[in-house]
Amino acid sequence: MLTGVHQEDSQQTGRPFCKNASAQSTASLPKPTLSLDPPSGAILPGEEASLTCHFPLTRCNVDFYRNDDDKLGYFMEVNYNVTYQFKVGLPPKGHNSYTCKYNKYFENNKTWGFSPRSDPVWLTVTDKLPEPTLSTEPASGVVTVGERVQFNCTSSYPAHISHLYRKHSRFPIDSRNVSDSERTVIFTLTDLVPEDSDKYSCSFEKTVNGKVYKSDRSALVEVTVKDKLPEPTLSTEPASGVVSVGERVQFNCTSSYPAHISHLYKKHSRFPIDSRNVSDSERTVIFTLTDLVPEDSNKYSCSFEKTVNGKVYKSERSAFVEVTVKEKLPRANISVDPSSGEVSRGEAIHITCVGSILARGGRFHLHREGEEDRTLDVSDPQQSAHFTISDTNTIGTWNYSCSYNRMVKGREYHSPRSDGVRVTVKRKW
């Protein structure tokens, strides 16, 4: 972009002055366009501004005007555009219009061409920065205790410093230096507590030649800090919450909000039956109750809590989930080999009893009416016991059934007996 210079000596070009053009033939040229820097159209006293006149020809003479009659500058022999730079003083304060026009001498036919004036651009000289705008993230301004709020303070004009204020505060609660290219300054308040609920505003200021110019404060934005953590949700595995004695239930307590501690409660319990520390990244805490007995059948809930600035804030307890611990174990299953249940005298019979055995193992019982039970202890993951009947010297038919038991917290729990199988010992032929 070319910055022209004033010239008034026509001998340098060998062409007549434009002021003698009244004696020459004239032509109309296209209207120029004028651009302004700063593009906002506002400026402080002592700052620099520039006007650039754009036209489609070469070797033109250009005039710049303020408020129609005040001629600012004249440039000769410039091509396509020319920039006029100037420093603004306080007078003339207020709105000022600027225009440009150009002319050109055409040597081939010895005529002058003149353009009309450009459309005006407006520059406002002010001693106050424009009022900024303030927004928050989240946009609602509503957060939970311990969370953060980001304030975005935005100005249309470059400044040096930005300030954040509470509604009735004379002094800022935070300030930031601003680079020449920045138009939005970010303030962040963290670990918020209910006492931080308030209305907030921001402002900008700039120093030019030792004098400080300020904006008005922005419109207020409201921040609300809720003092309760969000209510969590509680689920169980298995989802039905129904288990047999000695089994386990997993509780999944989930919150939408980071917390420090989670608690698990029985329905009418004032104090938690279990608690877990929670990392910043965790949103679900797992509680596991093992070796359940019928007395553990109940409704359960959970909660979260967080300490902010030394004060503990809690959530409401979750909705209840119900756990039912059945005292009766699943029925045992019995099978016989050979499947017909018939053998010849002296041949062995193999009976298998299948049950639901816990990790620590259990005991199987084989029942035959009129005889003492046979027992066999097994350990996890074995879920069955194999009994061999080798004393088959007596001819006859007998019914066998089986069961198993679990030992939970020092007490023995028995399954129902299986269906019966019939075993027949025949004479050898």
SULSUL-V965433 format. One record per residue. N is the residue number from 0. SS is DSSP state (hx for helix, st for strand, lp for the rest). PHI is phi in whole degrees, -180 to 180 (999 if undefined). Layout:
n->N ss->SS phi->PHI
n->N ss->SS phi->PHI
//
This chain:
n->0 ss->lp phi->999
n->1 ss->lp phi->-95
n->2 ss->lp phi->-102
n->3 ss->lp phi->-78
n->4 ss->lp phi->-128
n->5 ss->lp phi->-68
n->6 ss->lp phi->-142
n->7 ss->lp phi->-135
n->8 ss->lp phi->-106
n->9 ss->hx phi->-72
n->10 ss->hx phi->-68
n->11 ss->hx phi->-69
n->12 ss->lp phi->-111
n->13 ss->lp phi->73
n->14 ss->lp phi->-114
n->15 ss->lp phi->-70
n->16 ss->lp phi->-63
n->17 ss->hx phi->-63
n->18 ss->hx phi->-68
n->19 ss->hx phi->-94
n->20 ss->hx phi->-68
n->21 ss->hx phi->-62
n->22 ss->hx phi->-89
n->23 ss->lp phi->-107
n->24 ss->st phi->-75
n->25 ss->st phi->-127
n->26 ss->st phi->-139
n->27 ss->st phi->-93
n->28 ss->st phi->-107
n->29 ss->lp phi->-60
n->30 ss->lp phi->-67
n->31 ss->lp phi->-78
n->32 ss->st phi->-117
n->33 ss->st phi->-125
n->34 ss->st phi->-118
n->35 ss->st phi->-126
n->36 ss->st phi->-126
n->37 ss->lp phi->-82
n->38 ss->lp phi->-66
n->39 ss->lp phi->-66
n->40 ss->lp phi->78
n->41 ss->st phi->-129
n->42 ss->st phi->-153
n->43 ss->st phi->-94
n->44 ss->lp phi->-57
n->45 ss->lp phi->92
n->46 ss->lp phi->-90
n->47 ss->st phi->-96
n->48 ss->st phi->-129
n->49 ss->st phi->-142
n->50 ss->st phi->-117
n->51 ss->st phi->-122
n->52 ss->st phi->-99
n->53 ss->st phi->-112
n->54 ss->lp phi->-150
n->55 ss->lp phi->-93
n->56 ss->lp phi->-125
n->57 ss->lp phi->-108
n->58 ss->lp phi->52
n->59 ss->st phi->-111
n->60 ss->st phi->-107
n->61 ss->st phi->-126
n->62 ss->st phi->-117
n->63 ss->st phi->-114
n->64 ss->st phi->-131
n->65 ss->st phi->-119
n->66 ss->lp phi->51
n->67 ss->lp phi->74
n->68 ss->lp phi->-105
n->69 ss->st phi->-87
n->70 ss->st phi->-80
n->71 ss->st phi->-92
n->72 ss->st phi->-167
n->73 ss->st phi->-138
n->74 ss->st phi->-128
n->75 ss->st phi->-116
n->76 ss->st phi->56
n->77 ss->st phi->-113
n->78 ss->lp phi->-114
n->79 ss->lp phi->70
n->80 ss->st phi->-158
n->81 ss->st phi->-151
n->82 ss->st phi->-114
n->83 ss->st phi->-111
n->84 ss->st phi->-107
n->85 ss->st phi->-154
n->86 ss->st phi->-100
n->87 ss->lp phi->-94
n->88 ss->lp phi->-94
n->89 ss->lp phi->-63
n->90 ss->lp phi->-78
n->91 ss->lp phi->-85
n->92 ss->lp phi->-70
n->93 ss->st phi->106
n->94 ss->st phi->-90
n->95 ss->st phi->-132
n->96 ss->st phi->-100
n->97 ss->st phi->-132
n->98 ss->st phi->-140
n->99 ss->st phi->-142
n->100 ss->st phi->-150
n->101 ss->st phi->-143
n->102 ss->st phi->-142
n->103 ss->st phi->-148
n->104 ss->st phi->-99
n->105 ss->st phi->-101
n->106 ss->lp phi->-71
n->107 ss->lp phi->-65
n->108 ss->lp phi->-123
n->109 ss->lp phi->56
n->110 ss->st phi->-127
n->111 ss->st phi->-102
n->112 ss->st phi->-116
n->113 ss->st phi->-128
n->114 ss->st phi->-95
n->115 ss->lp phi->-74
n->116 ss->lp phi->-72
n->117 ss->lp phi->-67
n->118 ss->lp phi->-63
n->119 ss->lp phi->-74
n->120 ss->st phi->-112
n->121 ss->st phi->-116
n->122 ss->st phi->-125
n->123 ss->st phi->-105
n->124 ss->st phi->-94
n->125 ss->st phi->-135
n->126 ss->lp phi->-103
n->127 ss->lp phi->-138
n->128 ss->st phi->-70
n->129 ss->lp phi->-65
n->130 ss->lp phi->-67
n->131 ss->lp phi->-80
n->132 ss->st phi->-114
n->133 ss->st phi->-129
n->134 ss->st phi->-134
n->135 ss->st phi->-125
n->136 ss->st phi->-126
n->137 ss->lp phi->-70
n->138 ss->lp phi->-61
n->139 ss->lp phi->-69
n->140 ss->lp phi->75
n->141 ss->st phi->-101
n->142 ss->st phi->-136
n->143 ss->st phi->-99
n->144 ss->lp phi->-48
n->145 ss->lp phi->93
n->146 ss->lp phi->-84
n->147 ss->lp phi->-124
n->148 ss->st phi->-129
n->149 ss->st phi->-104
n->150 ss->st phi->-105
n->151 ss->st phi->-112
n->152 ss->st phi->-101
n->153 ss->st phi->-123
n->154 ss->lp phi->-125
n->155 ss->lp phi->-87
n->156 ss->lp phi->-132
n->157 ss->lp phi->-64
n->158 ss->lp phi->-143
n->159 ss->lp phi->-103
n->160 ss->st phi->-140
n->161 ss->st phi->-125
n->162 ss->st phi->-125
n->163 ss->st phi->-116
n->164 ss->st phi->-126
n->165 ss->st phi->-82
n->166 ss->lp phi->-54
n->167 ss->lp phi->-103
n->168 ss->lp phi->-88
n->169 ss->lp phi->-78
n->170 ss->lp phi->-108
n->171 ss->lp phi->-69
n->172 ss->lp phi->-91
n->173 ss->st phi->-160
n->174 ss->st phi->-140
n->175 ss->st phi->-138
n->176 ss->st phi->-74
n->177 ss->lp phi->-124
n->178 ss->lp phi->-79
n->179 ss->lp phi->-62
n->180 ss->lp phi->-89
n->181 ss->lp phi->-81
n->182 ss->lp phi->-120
n->183 ss->st phi->-124
n->184 ss->st phi->-112
n->185 ss->st phi->-106
n->186 ss->st phi->-112
n->187 ss->st phi->-129
n->188 ss->st phi->-107
n->189 ss->lp phi->-115
n->190 ss->lp phi->49
n->191 ss->lp phi->-70
n->192 ss->lp phi->-124
n->193 ss->hx phi->-54
n->194 ss->hx phi->-67
n->195 ss->hx phi->-83
n->196 ss->lp phi->-63
n->197 ss->st phi->-172
n->198 ss->st phi->-106
n->199 ss->st phi->-126
n->200 ss->st phi->-143
n->201 ss->st phi->-141
n->202 ss->st phi->-150
n->203 ss->st phi->-126
n->204 ss->st phi->-147
n->205 ss->st phi->-145
n->206 ss->st phi->-107
n->207 ss->st phi->-128
n->208 ss->lp phi->53
n->209 ss->lp phi->83
n->210 ss->st phi->-107
n->211 ss->st phi->-95
n->212 ss->st phi->-114
n->213 ss->st phi->-124
n->214 ss->st phi->-93
n->215 ss->lp phi->-68
n->216 ss->lp phi->-72
n->217 ss->lp phi->-67
n->218 ss->lp phi->-62
n->219 ss->lp phi->-76
n->220 ss->st phi->-119
n->221 ss->st phi->-104
n->222 ss->st phi->-120
n->223 ss->st phi->-120
n->224 ss->st phi->-109
n->225 ss->st phi->-78
n->226 ss->lp phi->-90
n->227 ss->lp phi->-114
n->228 ss->st phi->-69
n->229 ss->lp phi->-63
n->230 ss->lp phi->-66
n->231 ss->lp phi->-80
n->232 ss->st phi->-116
n->233 ss->st phi->-129
n->234 ss->st phi->-135
n->235 ss->st phi->-126
n->236 ss->st phi->-128
n->237 ss->lp phi->-70
n->238 ss->lp phi->-61
n->239 ss->lp phi->-70
n->240 ss->lp phi->74
n->241 ss->st phi->-102
n->242 ss->st phi->-138
n->243 ss->st phi->-96
n->244 ss->lp phi->-54
n->245 ss->lp phi->89
n->246 ss->lp phi->-85
n->247 ss->lp phi->-122
n->248 ss->st phi->-130
n->249 ss->st phi->-103
n->250 ss->st phi->-106
n->251 ss->st phi->-111
n->252 ss->st phi->-100
n->253 ss->st phi->-122
n->254 ss->lp phi->-125
n->255 ss->lp phi->-86
n->256 ss->lp phi->-135
n->257 ss->lp phi->-67
n->258 ss->lp phi->-142
n->259 ss->lp phi->-101
n->260 ss->st phi->-140
n->261 ss->st phi->-125
n->262 ss->st phi->-125
n->263 ss->st phi->-116
n->264 ss->st phi->-125
n->265 ss->st phi->-80
n->266 ss->lp phi->-54
n->267 ss->lp phi->-102
n->268 ss->lp phi->-89
n->269 ss->lp phi->-76
n->270 ss->lp phi->-108
n->271 ss->lp phi->-70
n->272 ss->lp phi->-90
n->273 ss->st phi->-159
n->274 ss->st phi->-140
n->275 ss->st phi->-138
n->276 ss->st phi->-74
n->277 ss->lp phi->-123
n->278 ss->lp phi->-80
n->279 ss->lp phi->-61
n->280 ss->lp phi->-89
n->281 ss->lp phi->-81
n->282 ss->lp phi->-121
n->283 ss->st phi->-123
n->284 ss->st phi->-112
n->285 ss->st phi->-106
n->286 ss->st phi->-112
n->287 ss->st phi->-129
n->288 ss->st phi->-106
n->289 ss->lp phi->-115
n->290 ss->lp phi->50
n->291 ss->lp phi->-69
n->292 ss->lp phi->-124
n->293 ss->hx phi->-54
n->294 ss->hx phi->-66
n->295 ss->hx phi->-83
n->296 ss->lp phi->-62
n->297 ss->st phi->-173
n->298 ss->st phi->-105
n->299 ss->st phi->-126
n->300 ss->st phi->-144
n->301 ss->st phi->-140
n->302 ss->st phi->-151
n->303 ss->st phi->-126
n->304 ss->st phi->-146
n->305 ss->st phi->-144
n->306 ss->st phi->-102
n->307 ss->st phi->-126
n->308 ss->lp phi->53
n->309 ss->lp phi->85
n->310 ss->st phi->-113
n->311 ss->st phi->-92
n->312 ss->st phi->-119
n->313 ss->st phi->-124
n->314 ss->st phi->-90
n->315 ss->lp phi->-67
n->316 ss->lp phi->-72
n->317 ss->lp phi->-67
n->318 ss->lp phi->-62
n->319 ss->lp phi->-76
n->320 ss->st phi->-121
n->321 ss->st phi->-104
n->322 ss->st phi->-119
n->323 ss->st phi->-121
n->324 ss->st phi->-107
n->325 ss->st phi->-82
n->326 ss->lp phi->-75
n->327 ss->lp phi->-82
n->328 ss->st phi->-81
n->329 ss->lp phi->-59
n->330 ss->lp phi->-63
n->331 ss->lp phi->-75
n->332 ss->st phi->-118
n->333 ss->st phi->-127
n->334 ss->st phi->-143
n->335 ss->st phi->-130
n->336 ss->st phi->-129
n->337 ss->lp phi->-73
n->338 ss->lp phi->-64
n->339 ss->lp phi->-72
n->340 ss->lp phi->76
n->341 ss->st phi->-112
n->342 ss->st phi->-138
n->343 ss->st phi->-86
n->344 ss->lp phi->-55
n->345 ss->lp phi->95
n->346 ss->lp phi->-89
n->347 ss->lp phi->-81
n->348 ss->st phi->-116
n->349 ss->st phi->-113
n->350 ss->st phi->-119
n->351 ss->st phi->-115
n->352 ss->st phi->-116
n->353 ss->st phi->-113
n->354 ss->lp phi->-142
n->355 ss->lp phi->-107
n->356 ss->lp phi->-104
n->357 ss->st phi->-80
n->358 ss->lp phi->-61
n->359 ss->lp phi->-83
n->360 ss->st phi->98
n->361 ss->st phi->-169
n->362 ss->st phi->-132
n->363 ss->st phi->-103
n->364 ss->st phi->-127
n->365 ss->st phi->-109
n->366 ss->st phi->-109
n->367 ss->st phi->-140
n->368 ss->lp phi->-56
n->369 ss->lp phi->88
n->370 ss->lp phi->-126
n->371 ss->lp phi->-71
n->372 ss->lp phi->-62
n->373 ss->st phi->-93
n->374 ss->st phi->-127
n->375 ss->st phi->-149
n->376 ss->st phi->-87
n->377 ss->st phi->-132
n->378 ss->lp phi->-127
n->379 ss->lp phi->-62
n->380 ss->lp phi->-93
n->381 ss->lp phi->-72
n->382 ss->lp phi->-113
n->383 ss->st phi->-151
n->384 ss->st phi->-131
n->385 ss->st phi->-116
n->386 ss->st phi->-108
n->387 ss->st phi->-113
n->388 ss->st phi->-100
n->389 ss->lp phi->-106
n->390 ss->lp phi->-88
n->391 ss->lp phi->-112
n->392 ss->lp phi->-84
n->393 ss->lp phi->-96
n->394 ss->lp phi->-80
n->395 ss->st phi->162
n->396 ss->st phi->-127
n->397 ss->st phi->-136
n->398 ss->st phi->-103
n->399 ss->st phi->-118
n->400 ss->st phi->-141
n->401 ss->st phi->-143
n->402 ss->st phi->-153
n->403 ss->st phi->-145
n->404 ss->st phi->-142
n->405 ss->st phi->-117
n->406 ss->st phi->-106
n->407 ss->st phi->-126
n->408 ss->lp phi->51
n->409 ss->lp phi->81
n->410 ss->st phi->-118
n->411 ss->st phi->-97
n->412 ss->st phi->-118
n->413 ss->st phi->-109
n->414 ss->st phi->-83
n->415 ss->lp phi->-65
n->416 ss->lp phi->-69
n->417 ss->lp phi->-70
n->418 ss->lp phi->-61
n->419 ss->lp phi->-86
n->420 ss->st phi->-121
n->421 ss->st phi->-100
n->422 ss->st phi->-119
n->423 ss->st phi->-124
n->424 ss->st phi->-105
n->425 ss->st phi->-108
n->426 ss->lp phi->-72
n->427 ss->lp phi->-77
n->428 ss->lp phi->-110
//
